[in-house]
Amino acid sequence: MRIAVAGAGGVGGLLAGLLSRAGHEIALLARGAHAEAIRKDGLRISSPIGNFVARMASVSDDPASLGPVEAVLVGVKAWQVAELAPRLSPLLAKGGIAVPFQNGVEAAGRLAAALGDARVAGGLISVFAWIEAPGAVKHLGGRPRVKMGPRARGQSASLEALARALRDAGAEVELVEDVERASWEKFLLIEPWGAVASVARAPVGVVRSVPETRALLARAQEELAAVARARGVALPADAAAKTLAVIDGLPAEVTSSMQRDVGAGRPSELEDQVGAVVRLASEAGVAVPIHETILAALLPQ
């Protein structure tokens, strides 16, 4: 299968490497020293599911030079999607689809605004991976866990083919009917945790064990769940409580990606996570005082 991967960071780089190792033709959208290293020496993957060097069919910072492909896996940061989306159109062959793997719940809509609903499916991924050095991606933990689902009619066959390719590459893949609900369920895990941990400047083990920050986390989760339900998302009544139980099972030293970016002074997904909750809550008429306070506290960073 000919697949383009937009973004060669932890998510995109790992998927590109695994798919290439499995024999698929991968066109990689990347830039800078990372792209140059991949062109010269291949993409080095360090992972519990294998250490290897993957060669890409092509590497470029120009989407028009990479297409056409049957699918585009969008692995850039959420704040980069709006600028990238219009440039992806030349990549997609007739019947091709783009699948976003961003943290948050707005990426698919932003892609669809530029590419059209028929060309954008829904997707999410759970994985812990990052760029270790130019041309090198480090992966820890279990296999990448992917969920995908249609957002328009006629996407099922393309999604099934993509799911087979990802499974062949070593990912766990589930095709779901309600991909919006699945996206909000992941958002319920990562966003309140990232928001509270960013202001607390502490790993998850500390956040969940200090009574005051644990209570703040639980209240932030309930706020987000209320926003989701107000927007018609069918979250179960105990969604927040179950998500807090998941956080209790994480390794104590783990930090969130947004927390790491905010702490390091890098561009972050603050506006696409905490900011998104505040925006969407305002549209739905839901009060989110915890999120408003955290956003105000983090914006100067």
Buried (B, 14 or more C-beta within 10 A) or exposed (E): BBBBBBBBBBBBBBBBBBBBBBEBBBBBBBEEEBBBBBBEEBBBBBBEBEEBBBBBBBBBEEBEEBBEBBBBBBBBBBBBBBEBBEBBBEBBEEEBBBBBBBBBBBBBBBBBEBBEBBBBBBBBBBBBBBBBEBBBBBBEBEBBBBBBBBBBEEBEEBBEBBBEBBBBBBBEBEBBEEBBBBBBBBBBBBBBBBBBBBBBEBBBBBBBEBEEBBEBBBBBBBBBBBBBBBBEBEBEEEBBEEBBEEBEEBEEEBBBBBBBBBBEEEEBBBBBBBBBBBBBBEEBEBEBEBBBBBBEEBEEE
